[in-house]
Amino acid sequence: MKLTADYHTHTVYSDGKNQIVENAMRAKEIGLKEIAISEHGFSHLCFGIKRKEKARFISEIRAAEKKTEMRVLVGIESNIRGFEGRCDLRPDDFSDFDVYLCGVHVLVKYSSLRDVWHLGLGNYIKSKTILKPSKRLIEDTTAAYINAIKNNPIDVVTHLNYQCFADAVEVAKACRDYGTYVELNSKKNHLSDDELYEVEKTGVRFVVNSDAHSIDRIGDTKLAAEQIERVGIPLDRIDNIEGRLPNFRLAEYKQKNL
């Protein structure tokens, strides 16, 4: 399985170790066609990129693209902030970004106190104990994912169900219906083999990403590739390998609306 593009990499603008140009140079070195710099979103309390940094962030990406002579995309790993599906990438941000990744994270500025407890702390606490998540928690987290997918031109849902509990099949169905990809994250386990088998049956399409926080991991697909083989995911359902590039929602939205 040969990766064509890596859409989930971090730099010093969030919690990564390297500069943007270093990520780009490494991507070119290993033969990728394009790379996205997808920092944690604006509402992340510890690692999120700051809005005041956005112009400099974009400028550095464009400079890295010029230096490496390969496509370097302005990305973000946005945060789902509440059950209604609000995210921290606003419509007035869309023109500045090329790739819209989104997921559930802890330490986020949520939309309400209810979201803090149920979507944030409720999921995190259950993920760190042997206690089973309640039916209500699963339903609410599932609704947050689905509403985010419905209401925003999200390109990729990152590490689905990492440190949170949703009905992965229902989320995958929403991704399938709205044209959002499910990420197969090669940094951390986020879906069990059984969950991924059921997700694949929905017909959703996938991208494989490294979630690299240092240049040595850019393009790394080992963990995801092992699970893909175990579960039997058809490689033609993964749109950023073997020379293929995905069709992203944000680009289509911008073409139609901006």
Helices and strands as residue ranges (DSSP letters): E 5-9, H 20-29, E 34-40, G 51-53, H 54-68, E 71-79, G 91-96, E 99-103, H 113-115, I 116-122, H 123-127, H 135-151, E 156-157, H 168-178, E 181-185, H 193-200, E 206-209, G 215-217, H 222-231, G 235-237, H 249-257
